[in-house]
Amino acid sequence: MVTRLSSQDAAFFYMEEAAAPSHLCTMAVFDRADARLGYEQVLEKVEQQLRLIPRYRQRVREVAGGFMRPVWVDDADFDITYHVRRSALPRPGTRDQLNDLLARLVSRPLDLGRPLWELYVIEGIEGDRFAVFTKSHRVIVDPRGGALDIGQVILDDSPQPPTEQEDLWMPRPEPGRLGLMVEGLAGVVSRPTSGVDMVKYAFGDVADVAGKAGRTLADVASIVRGATTNGAVDPLSGGRSATRRFCVAQAELAHFKKVRSRFGGTINDVALAAVAGVLRSWLVSRGHPVTASTTVRALVPLSVYPGDRAAPGSPPVVGDREPSSDRYPVGPTYGETTVELALVDLPVGEPNAIVRLSQISHAMTARPGAARAVAARNLMRLSGFTPPTLHAMGSRVTGSISRRAFHLVVANAPGPQTPMYFAGARMREMYPVLPLVPGQALSIGITSYDGMLFFGFDVQRDAVPDVDVFPALVREAVDELLESL
């Protein structure tokens, strides 16, 4: 029995664009002083963990020239050395050099004929550090089927890695063409809407089909009605170029907690208020007209934990969990996680940082038509270092919303507040790299980890040539919030 791609994943696979590759990336920085790793040790570590994510040894096989949904098959020629690669920065190995390298890696599409992932070990970073950069196509990460992001399973909660089980993997024989076609036809007969879904995905906007995810027609109509708020923000509209630029920023999580304690809301609200401040300063610096009513509509995937409700019927607390341990235990508190979507109008025209925060918090709690979840799905159980998988889940759900309904994606995934390790090396930083939606110029990923909040800015190179200003703008936005305490 083969596993077929869902209608949505098949659409993602076939609609892959060179200008907007559908892969999600993560960049983690480690202390080399904590462990002397060689390439062979990295290969061994990654290959051992592949037993936890068998999809990473499978490739997508098309059926009947694309008229039936593709299937997952074991890659009989799987070569771990193709997927795990090494690179190095020239001296002095600055962060600007690292950002330039990552921008090139993000720009390159994955080989759709192989398992849809790559991992790079990047050496030579100043301060005796190295980075691990992972890249996975969003169709390969489906937690409902047990397929997690590789960034979730390669990290340990101790500098002493656990004893790994021996992995004796043998590829299963690939099914024959005739058998796949017969089974595909049987599926179409038993579920005729699947063929209609594929046509809708292939020839139109996916928002209509996304109703399968739990949205009603009223939800879709609400999104479309609100999509024209203030018109398009031109600087956030991208062209068709495949080239990217990338930069990172970080801030102390304690600062966000102080603001939350003083003014209420959640850490996610404070993070969105900081993003609104960054966008406001950036738009003004570019000479873009910003009035008191100017807003930027953000599509925000939210990590919602059951049980995080203050009272029956109250809105969920999102993106605000602070686990006491370094892993999310599977249980009633952290065991089940839902990724939902919210459309949030960031008030970039408001000059006062605390007023911006108040407006965002109000939108997240008191305006269900504008900020409530519109696509609750992907209920599942998670353990381990969850942010990469949570971001991947958010990216999958994001692909089901009309690109005309928002200006950019801002995704915040909470992480553990105690150290994580890769083969004994301590992870110091972790930055998400969200894929760009076609026609849009900027996406922002945020992850909290070990007392810090890490921001990753992925931009279209030609549309946002001044991406280097974002780290300073993040510091200014956080300082502006702190000054109001």
C-alpha positions as CSV (number, residue, x, y, z in Angstrom):
1,M,0.0,0.0,0.0
2,V,1.6,3.3,-1.1
3,T,1.2,6.6,0.5
4,R,-0.1,9.3,-1.8
5,L,0.4,13.0,-1.4
6,S,-2.6,14.8,-0.2
7,S,-4.4,17.1,-2.8
8,Q,-2.8,20.1,-1.1
9,D,0.7,18.6,-1.0
10,A,0.4,17.5,-4.7
11,A,-0.5,21.1,-5.6
12,F,2.4,22.4,-3.6
13,F,4.7,20.0,-5.5
14,Y,3.4,20.8,-8.9
15,M,3.2,24.5,-8.3
16,E,6.8,24.8,-7.2
17,E,8.2,28.0,-8.7
18,A,11.8,28.9,-9.3
19,A,11.0,32.4,-8.0
20,A,9.3,31.1,-4.9
21,P,10.7,27.7,-3.8
22,S,8.5,25.9,-1.2
23,H,11.2,24.9,1.3
24,L,11.5,25.9,4.9
25,C,14.9,26.5,6.3
26,T,16.5,26.7,9.8
27,M,19.9,28.0,10.7
28,A,21.4,27.1,14.1
29,V,24.7,28.3,15.4
30,F,26.9,26.1,17.8
31,D,30.0,26.4,19.9
32,R,32.7,24.3,18.3
33,A,34.7,24.5,21.6
34,D,32.1,22.2,23.1
35,A,32.8,19.4,20.7
36,R,35.3,18.6,18.0
37,L,33.1,17.4,15.2
38,G,34.2,16.1,11.9
39,Y,32.2,15.5,8.7
40,E,32.0,11.7,9.4
41,Q,30.6,12.3,12.8
42,V,27.9,14.6,11.4
43,L,27.0,12.0,8.8
44,E,26.7,9.4,11.4
45,K,24.6,11.6,13.7
46,V,22.2,12.6,10.9
47,E,21.9,9.1,9.4
48,Q,21.0,7.6,12.9
49,Q,18.2,10.1,13.3
50,L,16.7,9.3,9.9
51,R,15.0,6.3,11.4
52,L,12.7,8.7,13.2
53,I,11.7,10.4,9.9
54,P,11.5,7.7,7.2
55,R,10.0,10.3,4.8
56,Y,13.5,11.7,4.5
57,R,14.6,8.6,2.6
58,Q,11.7,8.8,0.2
59,R,11.2,10.7,-3.0
60,V,8.0,11.8,-4.8
61,R,7.1,9.7,-7.8
62,E,4.6,11.1,-10.3
63,V,1.8,8.9,-11.6
64,A,0.2,9.1,-15.1
65,G,1.9,12.2,-16.1
66,G,0.5,14.2,-13.2
67,F,-3.1,13.3,-13.8
68,M,-3.2,11.4,-10.5
69,R,-1.7,12.4,-7.2
70,P,2.0,11.4,-6.8
71,V,3.1,8.8,-4.3
72,W,5.9,8.5,-1.8
73,V,8.4,5.7,-2.6
74,D,11.7,4.7,-1.0
75,D,14.7,6.0,-2.8
76,A,16.7,2.9,-3.8
77,D,19.7,5.1,-4.7
78,F,19.6,7.1,-1.4
79,D,22.9,8.8,-0.8
80,I,23.3,10.5,2.6
81,T,26.4,12.4,1.3
82,Y,24.3,14.1,-1.3
83,H,22.0,15.5,1.3
84,V,24.5,16.3,4.1
85,R,27.0,18.7,2.8
86,R,29.8,20.8,4.2
87,S,30.8,24.4,3.5
88,A,33.1,26.9,5.1
89,L,33.4,30.7,5.2
90,P,36.5,32.5,4.2
91,R,38.3,34.4,6.9
92,P,37.3,36.1,9.1
93,G,33.9,34.3,8.9
94,T,31.7,37.2,9.8
95,R,27.9,37.1,10.2
96,D,27.6,39.2,7.0
97,Q,29.4,36.4,5.1
98,L,27.2,33.8,6.7
99,N,24.1,35.7,5.8
100,D,25.3,35.9,2.2
101,L,25.9,32.2,2.0
102,L,22.5,31.4,3.5
103,A,20.8,33.7,1.0
104,R,22.4,31.7,-1.8
105,L,21.4,28.4,-0.3
106,V,17.8,29.6,0.3
107,S,17.7,30.7,-3.4
108,R,18.5,27.3,-4.8
109,P,15.6,25.0,-5.4
110,L,15.6,21.4,-4.2
111,D,16.0,18.6,-6.7
112,L,12.4,17.3,-7.0
113,G,13.7,13.9,-8.2
114,R,15.4,13.2,-4.9
115,P,14.3,13.2,-1.2
116,L,13.3,16.8,-0.6
117,W,15.8,18.0,1.9
118,E,19.4,19.2,2.4
119,L,21.6,19.8,5.5
120,Y,24.7,22.0,5.4
121,V,27.4,22.1,8.1
122,I,29.0,25.5,7.7
123,E,32.4,25.9,9.4
124,G,34.7,28.9,9.9
125,I,32.4,31.2,11.7
126,E,34.1,33.7,13.9
127,G,34.3,32.9,17.6
128,D,35.1,29.3,17.0
129,R,31.6,28.4,16.0
130,F,29.8,26.5,13.2
131,A,26.3,26.5,11.8
132,V,23.9,23.7,10.8
133,F,21.6,24.9,8.0
134,T,18.6,22.6,7.1
135,K,16.3,22.9,4.1
136,S,13.1,20.9,3.7
137,H,10.3,21.1,1.2
138,R,7.0,21.8,3.0
139,V,5.4,18.6,1.5
140,I,7.9,16.4,3.4
141,V,6.8,17.7,6.8
142,D,3.4,16.4,7.8
143,P,3.1,15.8,11.5
144,R,-0.3,14.2,11.1
145,G,1.5,11.3,9.4
146,G,4.5,11.3,11.8
147,A,6.8,13.2,9.4
148,L,8.6,15.9,11.5
149,D,11.2,18.4,10.3
150,I,14.7,17.2,10.5
151,G,15.6,20.2,12.7
152,Q,13.4,18.7,15.4
153,V,15.1,15.3,15.7
154,I,18.8,16.0,15.3
155,L,19.1,17.9,18.6
156,D,19.7,16.4,22.0
157,D,18.8,17.8,25.5
158,S,22.2,16.8,26.9
159,P,25.8,17.3,25.8
160,Q,26.1,13.5,26.1
161,P,24.0,12.1,23.2
162,P,21.8,9.1,23.9
163,T,22.9,5.7,22.7
164,E,21.3,5.4,19.3
165,Q,19.7,2.3,18.0
166,E,21.3,0.6,15.0
167,D,19.6,1.6,11.8
168,L,19.5,-1.2,9.2
169,W,17.4,0.5,6.5
170,M,16.6,-1.3,3.3
171,P,14.5,0.4,0.6
172,R,11.2,-1.2,-0.2
173,P,10.7,-2.3,-3.8
174,E,9.2,0.5,-5.9
175,P,5.6,-0.3,-7.0
176,G,4.9,-0.9,-10.7
177,R,3.4,1.7,-13.0
178,L,0.2,-0.3,-13.7
179,G,-0.4,-1.0,-10.0
180,L,-0.1,2.7,-9.2
181,M,-2.5,3.7,-11.9
182,V,-5.1,1.0,-10.9
183,E,-4.9,2.1,-7.3
184,G,-5.1,5.8,-8.3
185,L,-8.2,5.2,-10.4
186,A,-9.8,3.3,-7.5
187,G,-9.1,6.3,-5.3
188,V,-10.7,8.7,-7.8
189,V,-13.8,6.4,-8.0
190,S,-14.1,6.2,-4.2
191,R,-13.3,9.9,-3.7
192,P,-14.2,11.8,-6.9
193,T,-13.6,15.2,-5.3
194,S,-9.9,14.6,-5.1
195,G,-9.6,15.1,-8.9
196,V,-11.6,18.3,-8.6
197,D,-9.3,19.5,-5.9
198,M,-6.3,18.9,-8.0
199,V,-7.8,21.0,-10.9
200,K,-8.6,23.8,-8.5
201,Y,-5.2,23.9,-7.1
202,A,-3.4,23.7,-10.4
203,F,-5.4,26.3,-12.2
204,G,-6.6,28.8,-9.6
205,D,-6.0,30.3,-6.2
206,V,-5.9,27.7,-3.4
207,A,-8.1,29.7,-1.1
208,D,-11.3,27.9,-2.4
209,V,-9.9,24.4,-1.8
210,A,-8.6,25.5,1.6
211,G,-12.2,25.2,2.9
212,K,-11.4,21.5,3.5
213,A,-9.2,22.6,6.4
214,G,-12.3,23.7,8.4
215,R,-13.0,27.2,7.1
216,T,-16.5,28.0,6.2
217,L,-17.6,30.0,3.2
218,A,-18.2,32.9,5.6
219,D,-14.5,32.7,6.7
220,V,-13.3,33.0,3.1
221,A,-15.7,35.9,2.4
222,S,-14.4,37.6,5.5
223,I,-10.8,37.2,4.3
224,V,-11.5,38.5,0.8
225,R,-13.4,41.5,2.1
226,G,-10.6,42.5,4.4
227,A,-7.8,41.9,1.9
228,T,-8.0,45.3,0.4
229,T,-7.4,47.2,3.7
230,N,-5.4,50.3,2.7
231,G,-4.5,48.7,-0.6
232,A,-1.2,47.0,-1.3
233,V,1.9,48.2,0.5
234,D,4.2,48.6,-2.5
235,P,7.5,47.9,-0.7
236,L,6.2,44.6,0.4
237,S,5.3,43.5,-3.1
238,G,8.0,41.4,-4.8
239,G,8.7,40.5,-8.4
240,R,9.6,37.1,-9.9
241,S,13.3,37.0,-9.0
242,A,14.6,33.8,-7.4
243,T,17.4,35.5,-5.6
244,R,17.2,36.2,-1.9
245,R,18.8,38.1,0.9
246,F,18.8,37.1,4.5
247,C,19.6,38.7,7.8
248,V,19.0,37.9,11.5
249,A,18.4,39.8,14.7
250,Q,18.0,38.8,18.3
251,A,16.6,40.3,21.5
252,E,16.3,39.2,25.2
253,L,13.2,37.3,25.9
254,A,13.2,39.0,29.4
255,H,12.5,42.3,27.8
256,F,9.3,41.0,26.1
257,K,8.2,39.4,29.4
258,K,8.6,42.8,31.2
259,V,6.4,44.5,28.6
260,R,3.8,41.8,28.7
261,S,3.8,41.9,32.5
262,R,3.3,45.7,32.5
263,F,0.7,46.0,29.7
264,G,-0.8,42.6,29.4
265,G,-1.4,40.4,26.3
266,T,1.0,37.6,25.3
267,I,4.7,37.5,24.3
268,N,3.4,36.9,20.8
269,D,1.5,40.2,21.0
270,V,4.7,42.0,22.1
271,A,6.7,40.4,19.3
272,L,4.1,41.5,16.7
273,A,4.2,45.0,18.2
274,A,8.0,45.0,17.7
275,V,7.5,43.8,14.1
276,A,5.0,46.6,13.6
277,G,7.6,49.1,14.9
278,V,10.3,47.7,12.6
279,L,8.0,47.9,9.5
280,R,7.0,51.5,10.4
281,S,10.6,52.7,10.7
282,W,11.5,50.8,7.5
283,L,8.7,52.2,5.5
284,V,9.5,55.8,6.7
285,S,13.2,55.3,5.9
286,R,12.2,54.3,2.3
287,G,10.1,57.4,1.9
288,H,6.9,55.4,1.7
289,P,3.8,57.5,2.8
290,V,2.7,56.4,6.2
291,T,-0.4,58.0,7.7
292,A,-2.1,57.4,11.0
293,S,-4.5,54.8,9.4
294,T,-1.8,52.8,7.6
295,T,-1.8,49.1,8.4
296,V,0.1,46.1,7.1
297,R,-1.8,42.9,7.0
298,A,0.1,40.0,8.4
299,L,-0.8,36.3,8.1
300,V,0.3,34.9,11.5
301,P,0.4,31.1,12.1
302,L,-0.1,30.5,15.8
303,S,0.9,27.6,18.0
304,V,-2.1,27.0,20.3
305,Y,-1.9,24.6,23.2
306,P,-5.1,23.0,24.5
307,G,-5.8,23.9,28.1
308,D,-4.3,27.4,27.7
309,R,-7.8,28.9,28.1
310,A,-8.4,31.1,31.1
311,A,-12.1,30.3,31.0
312,P,-14.6,28.4,28.8
313,G,-15.0,30.4,25.6
314,S,-12.1,32.7,26.2
315,P,-9.6,33.2,23.4
316,P,-6.5,30.8,23.3
317,V,-3.2,31.9,24.6
318,V,-0.9,31.6,21.5
319,G,2.8,31.4,21.0
320,D,3.4,32.1,24.7
321,R,4.4,28.8,26.2
322,E,7.5,28.6,28.4
323,P,8.2,24.9,29.1
324,S,9.9,24.1,32.4
325,S,12.0,21.5,30.7
326,D,14.1,21.5,27.6
327,R,11.6,19.4,25.7
328,Y,7.9,19.4,25.3
329,P,6.7,16.3,27.2
330,V,3.8,14.4,25.6
331,G,0.9,15.1,27.9
332,P,-2.1,17.2,28.6
333,T,0.0,20.4,29.0
334,Y,2.3,20.4,26.0
335,G,1.4,17.2,24.3
336,E,-1.1,18.4,21.7
337,T,-0.6,21.5,19.6
338,T,-2.8,23.1,17.0
339,V,-1.4,25.5,14.4
340,E,-4.0,28.1,13.5
341,L,-4.0,31.1,11.3
342,A,-4.9,34.7,12.1
343,L,-5.0,37.7,9.8
344,V,-3.7,40.7,11.9
345,D,-3.6,44.3,10.8
346,L,-0.3,45.7,12.1
347,P,-0.9,49.4,12.9
348,V,2.3,50.7,11.4
349,G,0.8,54.2,11.2
350,E,0.5,54.5,14.9
351,P,3.5,56.4,16.3
352,N,3.2,55.2,19.9
353,A,4.6,51.8,20.6
354,I,2.3,51.0,23.5
355,V,-0.7,52.0,21.5
356,R,0.4,49.7,18.8
357,L,0.7,46.9,21.3
358,S,-2.7,47.6,22.7
359,Q,-4.3,47.5,19.3
360,I,-2.6,44.2,18.4
361,S,-3.6,42.6,21.7
362,H,-7.2,43.8,21.2
363,A,-7.2,42.4,17.7
364,M,-6.0,39.0,19.0
365,T,-8.7,38.7,21.7
366,A,-11.7,40.9,21.0
367,R,-12.1,40.9,17.2
368,P,-12.8,37.3,16.2
369,G,-13.7,38.4,12.7
370,A,-10.2,39.8,12.1
371,A,-7.9,37.9,14.3
372,R,-9.4,34.6,15.3
373,A,-8.1,31.4,13.9
374,V,-9.4,30.8,10.4
375,A,-7.9,27.4,9.6
376,A,-7.5,25.2,12.7
377,R,-5.8,22.0,11.6
378,N,-2.8,19.7,12.1
379,L,-3.8,18.6,15.6
380,M,-0.9,16.3,16.6
381,R,1.5,15.2,19.3
382,L,5.0,16.7,19.5
383,S,8.1,16.1,21.5
384,G,11.6,17.3,21.1
385,F,12.8,20.6,19.8
386,T,9.5,21.6,18.2
387,P,10.1,25.1,16.6
388,P,11.2,23.8,13.1
389,T,8.2,21.5,12.9
390,L,5.8,24.2,14.1
391,H,7.2,26.6,11.5
392,A,6.8,24.0,8.9
393,M,3.2,23.4,10.0
394,G,2.6,27.1,9.7
395,S,4.1,27.2,6.3
396,R,1.8,24.4,5.1
397,V,-1.3,26.1,6.4
398,T,-0.2,29.5,5.0
399,G,-0.2,28.0,1.5
400,S,-3.9,27.5,1.7
401,I,-4.7,31.2,2.0
402,S,-5.0,33.5,-1.0
403,R,-1.8,35.5,-1.4
404,R,-4.0,38.5,-2.1
405,A,-5.3,38.5,1.5
406,F,-2.1,39.6,3.2
407,H,1.1,41.5,2.8
408,L,3.6,39.3,4.6
409,V,3.9,36.2,6.9
410,V,5.1,36.6,10.5
411,A,5.4,33.2,12.3
412,N,6.5,32.9,16.0
413,A,7.2,29.4,17.3
414,P,8.1,29.0,21.1
415,G,11.1,26.9,22.0
416,P,12.7,25.5,25.1
417,Q,14.4,27.8,27.6
418,T,17.2,25.4,28.4
419,P,20.2,24.5,26.2
420,M,20.0,22.0,23.3
421,Y,23.0,20.2,21.7
422,F,24.1,18.7,18.4
423,A,26.5,15.8,19.0
424,G,27.8,17.5,22.1
425,A,28.0,21.0,20.7
426,R,25.8,23.6,22.5
427,M,23.3,25.5,20.3
428,R,23.6,29.2,20.9
429,E,21.3,30.6,18.3
430,M,18.4,29.3,16.1
431,Y,16.9,31.3,13.3
432,P,13.9,30.2,11.1
433,V,13.8,31.1,7.4
434,L,10.3,31.1,6.1
435,P,9.6,30.7,2.4
436,L,8.4,33.7,0.5
437,V,4.8,33.7,-0.8
438,P,4.9,34.4,-4.6
439,G,4.6,38.1,-5.3
440,Q,5.6,39.1,-1.8
441,A,9.0,40.5,-0.7
442,L,9.4,39.8,3.0
443,S,8.7,37.0,5.5
444,I,9.7,37.1,9.2
445,G,10.3,34.0,11.3
446,I,10.7,34.2,15.1
447,T,11.8,31.6,17.6
448,S,12.3,31.8,21.3
449,Y,15.1,29.7,22.8
450,D,17.3,29.8,25.9
451,G,16.3,33.2,27.0
452,M,16.4,34.9,23.6
453,L,14.1,35.7,20.8
454,F,15.6,35.1,17.3
455,F,14.3,36.8,14.2
456,G,15.0,35.6,10.6
457,F,14.3,38.0,7.7
458,D,13.9,36.4,4.3
459,V,13.5,38.9,1.5
460,Q,13.5,39.1,-2.3
461,R,16.9,40.6,-3.2
462,D,15.8,43.2,-5.7
463,A,12.7,44.3,-3.7
464,V,14.4,44.8,-0.4
465,P,18.0,45.7,-1.0
466,D,18.3,47.4,2.4
467,V,17.7,44.2,4.5
468,D,20.8,45.0,6.5
469,V,18.9,47.7,8.4
470,F,16.5,45.3,10.1
471,P,18.7,44.2,13.0
472,A,19.1,47.8,14.1
473,L,15.4,48.4,13.7
474,V,14.6,45.4,15.9
475,R,16.8,46.9,18.6
476,E,15.1,50.3,18.2
477,A,11.6,48.8,18.3
478,V,12.4,46.8,21.5
479,D,13.9,49.9,23.2
480,E,10.8,51.9,22.3
481,L,8.6,49.4,24.1
482,L,11.0,49.3,27.1
483,E,11.1,53.1,27.4
484,S,7.4,53.0,28.1
485,L,7.7,50.9,31.2
